[in-house]
Amino acid sequence: MLNDLPDLDSYDRKILAALVEEGRLSMTELARRVGLTKSPVQARVKRLEESGVISGYRALLSPIRMGLAHVAFVEVRLSDTREAALRAFNRAVRALPEIEECYMVAGGFDYLLKVRSRDISDYRRVMGEKISALPHVAATSTYVAMEAVQEAGGVISPPV
């Protein structure tokens, strides 16, 4: 699988960094920013898309402007960690829009969730009605974020 990864040179990395910063750049502007002409930049972007390095384009929404300023991180311990139970939990998590991110982890608990809500009372409702009702949930611990020092917004810029 790793052999299928494309070799990324400095131009590819500059293209990726520019697109992470501003995904709606025209090819002409992207070419200007990375110091190539339009045709080679188009070919490189197409190769990066086809290889899966660029997996898509989307609008990044401001959770704060949408009234979802409250962030909580939830440790989840499952009562059953056999494969069928993990699949059921994963499927159910994907159906909850309040869960912004979900990671299976190694350690003292099984999953770490990033949950967005309007405020603490809205979070309490989400926890009581939705998260606690997920398949095989045995215990949870919540940590409320006081301030976002840095958020990736789902994209990470590659080193240039």
trRosetta pair geometry for C-beta under 8 A, 3 or more apart (Angstrom, degrees):
i j d omega theta_ij theta_ji phi_ij phi_ji
1 4 5.8 -53 -165 22 39 114
1 5 8.0 52 141 -33 61 89
2 5 5.7 -28 -167 -1 51 117
4 51 7.6 170 151 -155 84 91
5 51 7.4 89 -147 173 40 123
5 53 7.9 92 -152 -74 79 101
6 12 7.5 -162 117 -140 121 161
6 47 6.5 116 -117 150 159 106
6 48 7.1 -116 49 -100 154 57
6 51 4.6 -30 -26 -138 119 171
6 53 6.4 -71 36 -35 117 131
8 12 4.2 -130 -153 93 75 136
8 13 5.6 95 155 -55 113 84
8 16 7.5 -13 -151 -10 133 140
8 53 7.4 138 -80 -128 119 156
8 158 7.1 -69 153 163 158 160
9 12 5.3 102 48 9 60 102
9 13 7.2 -120 105 -2 33 93
10 13 5.6 -55 -147 40 34 113
10 14 6.3 37 153 -21 66 104
10 160 6.8 63 -155 180 78 69
11 14 5.6 -53 -147 36 32 111
11 15 6.3 37 152 -21 65 103
11 34 5.7 88 -151 168 76 125
11 35 7.7 -114 -113 66 95 90
11 36 6.1 58 -146 -40 130 134
11 40 7.9 -28 163 136 153 118
11 44 6.6 -100 124 -118 111 164
12 15 5.6 -54 -151 34 31 113
12 16 6.4 29 153 -17 65 106
12 44 6.0 -147 -96 -171 75 121
12 48 6.5 156 -151 -78 101 120
12 53 8.0 2 178 122 119 166
13 16 5.7 -52 -144 38 32 111
13 17 6.2 34 155 -20 65 106
13 158 5.0 -118 -139 104 85 120
13 159 6.6 -31 -160 93 137 49
13 160 4.8 159 131 -120 115 51
14 17 5.7 -52 -143 37 31 111
14 18 6.3 30 156 -18 64 106
14 33 7.3 -175 160 123 106 89
14 34 4.2 133 116 -125 125 99
14 35 7.6 -9 125 23 165 94
14 160 5.6 70 -81 -137 66 111
15 18 5.9 -59 -150 37 27 109
15 19 6.3 20 156 -13 65 110
15 30 6.5 51 -134 178 81 114
15 34 5.5 -5 -68 -76 69 156
15 41 6.6 167 -106 -147 122 88
15 44 5.8 -178 -37 118 168 128
15 45 6.4 -143 178 -77 138 80
15 48 7.0 -166 106 -22 132 158
16 19 5.9 -59 -144 41 30 107
16 20 6.2 33 156 -22 66 105
16 48 7.0 -163 -76 -151 96 153
16 53 7.1 -75 -96 147 128 118
16 54 7.4 -151 -112 -72 88 96
16 157 7.2 144 126 -152 89 61
16 158 4.8 29 101 21 138 121
17 20 5.8 -52 -146 34 29 112
17 21 6.4 28 154 -17 62 108
17 157 4.9 60 -124 -164 75 108
17 158 6.2 -107 -62 54 82 74
17 160 5.3 -24 -31 -69 154 110
18 21 5.7 -59 -152 38 30 112
18 22 6.7 -44 172 48 65 86
18 25 6.2 -19 148 -1 107 163
18 30 5.8 142 115 -134 144 81
18 33 5.0 121 -113 109 145 145
18 34 6.4 -102 -15 -55 145 99
19 22 7.2 -90 -135 73 25 47
19 23 5.3 53 -175 -109 73 61
19 25 6.7 -111 -97 28 62 117
19 30 7.2 22 -65 -120 86 125
19 45 7.8 132 -66 -121 145 107
19 54 7.0 -22 117 -112 158 125
20 23 7.4 28 -104 -65 14 85
20 155 4.9 173 -145 154 95 127
20 156 7.3 -63 -139 94 146 20
20 157 4.4 -177 88 -92 156 79
20 158 7.7 162 -22 4 144 70
21 157 7.1 40 -50 -96 80 128
22 25 5.3 89 106 -47 102 96
23 57 5.0 158 169 -143 132 100
23 58 7.7 18 92 43 169 38
24 57 8.0 116 -74 -174 61 131
25 29 4.8 -128 -168 88 94 114
25 30 4.5 116 123 -62 128 90
25 33 7.3 -53 -156 6 153 141
26 29 4.7 90 54 11 84 100
26 30 6.8 -147 91 -6 41 88
27 30 5.5 -54 -142 40 32 114
27 31 6.1 37 156 -23 65 105
27 38 5.2 77 132 -152 107 94
27 41 5.8 153 -167 100 86 118
27 42 5.3 16 -146 -74 142 90
27 45 7.3 -116 -112 9 97 151
28 31 5.9 -54 -150 34 27 112
28 32 6.6 28 151 -20 61 105
28 38 5.6 -21 -93 -93 59 119
29 32 5.5 -50 -149 33 35 114
29 33 6.4 34 154 -19 66 106
30 33 5.8 -57 -150 36 30 110
30 34 6.4 6 161 -1 66 110
30 41 5.4 155 107 173 106 143
30 45 7.4 40 129 -61 159 134
31 34 6.4 -70 -143 47 26 94
31 36 5.3 -97 -150 82 80 72
31 37 5.7 3 -170 173 136 17
31 38 4.6 -89 -38 -82 159 50
31 40 7.7 112 -123 62 107 80
31 41 4.2 -132 -85 -8 85 151
32 35 7.9 31 179 -68 26 33
34 41 6.5 139 53 -105 132 116
36 40 4.9 -97 170 78 130 119
36 41 5.1 152 87 -54 120 93
36 44 7.9 70 77 1 165 140
37 40 5.9 84 62 18 77 98
37 41 7.1 -149 96 -5 37 98
38 41 5.8 -69 -151 41 30 111
38 42 6.1 32 157 -23 70 107
39 42 5.8 -53 -147 33 29 111
39 43 6.5 27 156 -16 63 106
40 43 5.5 -54 -147 38 36 113
40 44 6.2 36 154 -20 67 106
41 44 5.7 -54 -146 38 32 111
41 45 6.2 32 155 -19 66 105
42 45 5.9 -54 -145 37 29 109
42 46 6.3 30 155 -19 64 107
43 46 5.8 -55 -148 37 29 112
43 47 6.4 30 153 -18 64 106
44 47 5.7 -54 -147 37 32 111
44 48 6.3 31 154 -18 66 106
45 48 5.7 -55 -146 38 31 111
45 49 6.3 33 153 -19 65 105
45 54 7.1 0 -163 7 70 159
46 49 5.7 -55 -148 37 31 111
46 50 6.1 26 156 -16 66 109
47 50 5.8 -56 -140 41 29 108
47 51 6.1 23 161 -14 65 112
48 51 6.1 -57 -139 41 26 107
48 53 4.5 -74 -162 67 80 117
48 54 4.6 64 129 -5 100 107
49 52 7.9 43 172 -64 29 22
49 53 7.7 -73 -62 56 21 75
49 54 4.7 -43 -87 72 61 112
52 55 6.0 25 -167 -88 65 81
54 57 7.8 8 174 -55 109 79
58 154 7.9 -26 67 99 128 147
60 153 4.9 24 -148 -179 139 124
60 154 7.0 -168 -109 39 104 112
60 155 7.7 -84 -75 3 133 118
61 65 7.7 -128 173 64 77 106
61 66 6.1 32 156 -34 117 138
62 65 3.8 54 92 17 120 111
62 66 6.4 157 89 -10 63 88
63 66 5.6 -68 -147 47 32 107
63 68 4.1 -80 -174 80 91 104
63 69 6.8 150 124 -81 93 38
63 100 7.9 -28 -88 -94 143 144
63 116 5.5 -99 -153 -149 139 146
64 67 7.9 63 177 -53 28 14
64 68 7.2 -97 -73 64 24 58
64 69 4.9 56 -119 -92 72 89
67 118 5.5 -10 152 -117 95 91
68 116 4.4 43 168 161 119 115
68 117 6.5 -154 -145 136 81 2
68 118 6.3 -64 -103 -80 51 47
69 118 7.5 34 32 -160 75 37
69 119 7.7 21 63 -80 93 62
70 116 6.8 130 79 -161 63 51
70 117 4.7 -38 77 72 118 77
70 118 6.2 24 13 96 118 20
70 119 5.2 151 -42 -110 141 21
70 120 6.4 -166 -135 -57 147 49
70 122 6.8 147 46 63 146 109
70 123 5.7 -115 133 -45 138 120
70 144 7.5 -43 -167 -149 89 102
71 114 6.7 -17 -163 -170 100 89
71 115 7.2 144 -157 77 49 52
71 116 5.9 -20 -99 -99 69 68
71 144 7.4 125 87 -162 55 57
71 145 4.0 -11 86 37 107 129
71 148 6.9 79 13 -66 155 104
72 114 7.8 157 82 -156 43 44
72 115 4.8 -20 65 62 91 105
72 117 7.3 1 7 16 109 110
72 123 5.5 99 -11 -147 141 139
72 142 5.2 -13 -177 -164 124 104
72 143 6.7 149 -163 75 69 44
72 144 5.1 -35 -104 -101 85 61
72 145 6.8 -147 -86 2 30 81
73 112 6.3 -6 -174 -173 100 96
73 113 6.9 159 -158 80 49 53
73 114 5.9 -21 -102 -100 74 62
73 115 7.5 173 -89 17 23 81
73 142 7.3 144 77 -157 46 53
73 143 4.6 -17 61 63 97 101
73 145 6.8 86 -16 -47 95 95
74 112 7.2 154 77 -157 48 47
74 113 4.3 -12 56 57 100 106
74 115 5.8 37 -9 -11 117 124
74 127 7.5 176 -103 -109 143 102
74 131 6.4 -42 152 -163 170 154
74 140 5.4 -15 -173 -166 105 113
74 141 7.1 156 -156 76 56 43
74 142 5.2 -19 -102 -100 79 72
74 143 7.7 -168 -75 23 35 70
75 108 7.8 -1 -170 95 142 91
75 109 4.2 103 -180 49 105 175
75 111 7.5 147 -161 82 43 53
75 112 6.0 -21 -100 -102 59 72
75 140 6.5 151 79 -158 59 54
75 141 4.4 2 49 51 110 96
75 142 7.9 -142 23 -66 71 30
75 143 7.7 58 -15 -8 93 103
76 109 6.2 125 66 170 32 117
76 110 5.9 -62 99 65 78 91
76 111 4.2 -11 57 62 112 101
76 112 7.5 -167 16 -77 83 24
76 113 6.3 55 -21 -13 118 110
76 131 7.5 -130 -93 -178 122 105
76 134 7.6 -17 -149 70 146 141
76 137 6.0 -68 -160 -126 107 95
76 139 7.7 158 -155 86 43 50
76 140 5.4 -13 -102 -104 64 84
77 109 4.8 -96 -71 -135 80 82
77 110 5.7 116 -127 3 40 98
77 137 7.7 92 73 -160 50 58
77 138 5.0 -63 106 66 91 103
77 139 4.4 6 49 56 115 92
77 140 7.4 -155 20 -72 74 38
78 81 5.4 126 80 -73 125 76
78 85 6.3 133 168 144 138 125
78 86 7.6 -138 2 -85 177 65
78 89 6.3 -72 -101 -67 133 155
78 110 4.7 -22 3 25 98 165
78 111 7.4 69 -36 -4 103 105
78 136 4.4 23 -159 134 100 110
78 137 6.5 -61 -109 -99 60 34
78 138 5.9 93 176 0 16 100
79 85 7.9 -126 74 -159 69 148
79 136 5.0 -140 43 -165 84 73
79 137 7.4 26 -10 89 93 13
79 138 4.0 132 -62 -66 79 110
80 85 3.9 -170 106 -86 104 165
80 136 4.8 -97 42 -135 91 127
81 85 6.3 -103 -101 79 12 128
81 86 6.3 44 -161 -59 56 101
81 110 6.2 -154 -100 -114 115 134
82 85 5.1 87 57 11 71 106
82 86 7.2 -141 96 -7 32 91
83 86 5.6 -56 -146 36 32 111
83 87 6.3 32 157 -19 67 105
84 87 5.8 -52 -148 36 31 112
84 88 6.4 32 153 -20 64 106
85 88 5.7 -54 -148 36 32 111
85 89 6.4 32 154 -17 65 105
85 135 6.8 -159 -155 134 69 112
85 136 4.7 81 -167 -67 111 162
86 89 5.8 -55 -148 38 31 110
86 90 6.2 32 155 -20 66 108
86 104 7.3 30 -152 -107 116 140
87 90 5.7 -55 -145 37 30 112
87 91 6.2 31 157 -20 65 108
88 91 5.9 -54 -146 36 28 111
88 92 6.4 24 157 -16 63 110
88 135 4.2 -58 130 88 115 163
88 136 6.8 107 83 -6 118 116
89 92 5.9 -62 -149 39 29 108
89 93 6.3 31 155 -23 66 107
89 111 7.2 -152 149 -38 136 150
89 134 5.9 64 -137 158 77 112
89 135 5.2 -128 -76 72 63 95
89 136 5.7 -73 -65 50 112 114
89 137 7.7 127 -119 -57 112 75
90 93 5.8 -55 -148 32 28 112
90 94 6.6 30 156 -21 63 105
90 102 7.7 161 -128 116 65 140
90 104 8.0 -34 -83 -53 106 116
91 94 6.0 -56 -156 30 29 112
91 95 7.1 26 150 -19 61 107
92 95 5.8 -59 -159 30 37 113
92 96 7.3 29 150 -20 66 105
92 134 4.9 151 113 -141 137 84
92 135 5.5 154 -10 4 150 97
93 96 6.1 -64 -159 28 39 108
93 99 5.5 -81 -170 92 84 165
93 102 4.8 61 162 -82 145 171
93 111 7.7 -139 -82 -173 153 156
93 113 7.3 -141 -141 -106 122 116
93 134 6.5 34 -68 -132 74 138
94 102 8.0 -107 -66 30 59 144
96 99 4.6 63 92 6 108 106
96 126 7.9 110 -174 -162 124 103
96 130 5.5 121 -123 172 132 132
96 131 7.6 104 -164 -74 172 67
96 134 8.0 -66 -25 -82 142 111
98 115 5.5 20 145 -157 95 87
98 116 6.1 -151 -162 62 62 63
98 117 6.0 21 -148 -75 116 84
98 126 4.9 -141 149 -139 170 140
98 130 6.7 108 40 83 134 159
99 102 5.6 24 162 -54 125 109
99 113 5.3 -63 -137 -160 106 114
99 114 7.2 108 -165 70 60 53
99 115 5.7 -36 -101 -99 57 75
99 131 7.7 128 -70 -91 112 98
100 114 4.7 -59 66 101 101 101
100 115 6.8 168 8 -108 87 18
100 116 5.1 66 -39 -12 122 109
101 113 7.1 158 87 -158 59 45
101 114 4.0 30 45 31 98 116
102 111 6.1 -9 -170 -173 90 118
102 112 7.5 164 -152 83 44 48
102 113 5.2 -6 -105 -107 78 75
102 114 7.6 -131 -61 23 45 70
103 111 6.6 154 81 -157 46 65
103 112 4.9 -8 59 56 99 93
104 110 6.6 -36 -145 166 76 71
104 111 5.6 -41 -101 -98 51 76
105 109 6.8 37 69 83 115 77
105 110 7.0 139 52 165 73 20
105 111 6.6 140 12 -116 87 21
105 112 5.4 46 -21 -11 134 105
109 112 7.3 103 92 -66 120 74
109 141 7.4 -123 -76 25 153 110
113 131 7.1 -164 65 -126 168 125
115 123 6.7 109 119 -134 124 96
115 126 6.3 160 -177 119 131 144
115 127 7.9 83 148 -69 172 82
115 131 7.2 -43 -91 -67 147 138
117 120 8.0 113 92 -88 126 16
117 122 4.1 180 169 108 114 108
117 123 4.2 178 48 -70 152 70
117 125 8.0 154 -149 53 142 91
117 126 5.5 -136 -85 -6 133 141
118 122 4.1 92 43 -5 92 160
119 122 5.2 97 48 12 62 103
119 123 7.1 -114 107 -5 34 92
120 123 5.3 -50 -146 36 35 116
120 124 6.4 42 152 -25 65 99
120 144 7.4 -8 -102 -115 100 145
121 124 5.5 -44 -149 29 36 116
121 125 6.8 39 150 -18 62 100
122 125 5.7 -51 -155 34 35 113
122 126 6.5 36 148 -18 66 104
123 126 5.5 -54 -147 37 35 111
123 127 6.1 34 154 -19 68 106
123 142 7.9 119 158 -158 126 148
123 144 7.8 95 127 -105 175 105
124 127 5.7 -54 -146 38 29 111
124 128 6.1 21 159 -12 65 112
125 128 6.0 -61 -141 43 26 105
125 129 5.7 -4 172 6 67 118
126 129 6.7 -66 -127 51 18 91
126 130 5.2 -39 -167 37 59 121
126 131 6.3 53 140 -15 77 103
127 130 7.3 -42 -77 53 7 77
127 131 5.0 -36 -131 43 48 122
127 132 6.1 61 161 -26 62 100
127 140 7.2 -166 -154 99 106 157
127 142 6.9 -40 -103 -70 144 141
128 132 5.9 -11 -139 18 27 133
129 132 7.6 79 20 43 10 99
129 133 6.6 -25 163 -5 35 129
130 133 6.0 -75 -147 40 17 107
130 134 7.3 39 154 -47 59 86
131 134 5.9 -27 -163 -12 38 114
131 137 7.0 123 153 -109 65 164
131 140 6.5 66 136 -90 121 161
132 137 6.0 -153 -151 98 38 148
132 140 6.9 -102 -88 -1 75 137
133 137 7.5 36 51 28 7 133
134 137 4.9 85 68 -35 89 121
137 140 6.6 -3 -174 -48 117 102
145 148 6.5 40 157 -68 138 69
148 151 5.0 -12 -178 -37 129 111
152 155 6.2 -170 162 58 91 41
152 156 5.7 -26 -151 -74 129 76
